């Protein structure tokens, strides 16, 4: 079971990286304020930690897409594994 769960998470992480890289330019076309927010967050993170990470539009767009897809993957995985978890369930 651990291998099955680990493999699904590994494929999801790899998929979000590939999709994020491919779709990053669309963030700047359709949601420029979101891209600017990502640039600000990356710049702040770099200033606070001193990490050597790229602060450019492509990387910021990739991060936004990856976060969105990772969140969706987590929701779908949770629902698939644990059910909807509504108030009327035990």
N, C-alpha and C positions, 0 to 999 in steps of 0.2 A: 504494500500500500504506500509505503514511503517513496519508493521509486516512482510509482505512478503519479503521486502528488508532486514530487520534485521535478519530474519530467514535464508535467503540465505547466508548472511555474517557470521552469527554464525556457520552454518554448514561448510562453507568454512574454517573458522578459526580452527574448531575442526578437520576437515579433514586434513588440513596442519600439525597440531600438530601430529596426528596419523601417517600420511605418513612420516613426518620428522623423527619421532622416529624409524620407521621401516626401512627406507632407509638410515639412517645416516652412517651405516658402508660402504655403497657403495661409498660414497664420498671419503673415505680413500683408497678404492681399486682402483678407476678409476680416481679420481681427487685430489691426495694428495696436490698439491700446493694450491688448493682452500680451502682445509681443514686447511692448515697452515695459510692462510690469515685470515680465520675465527677465528682461535685461537689467532692470533695477534690482531684482532679487538676486540675480547672479553676481552683479557688481558688489552688492552689499555682502553677500556670502564670501566673495573673494577678499574683500577688504577686512572682514572680521577674522577669517581663518588664515589668510595668506596663501590659500590654495592656488595652484597654477592651473586655472581652468580658462577656456576661451570665453571671452565676453564679446560675442558677435550675434548677428541676427539669425544665422543658421542654427547655431547651438541653442539659442533661446527658443526658437520655434520647435526644435526637436524636443526640448525639455517639456514644453507645453503639451505637445501631442503625446509624449510618453506618459506624463502624469495623468492625462485624461484617459488614455487607454488602460493604464494600470488600475485606475479607479474603477472603470467599467469591468475589467477582468475580475477584480476583487469582489465586486457586487455579484456578478454572475456566478463566480465560484462559491461564494457564501450561500446564495440561494440554492444552487445545485446541490451543495453538500448538506446544508442545514434546513432547507425549506425557507419559506417566506418569513417565518418568525413573527407572525401577526399576534395581536393581543389575545385572540381566541384560541391560540395553540398552547399546549401544555409544555 
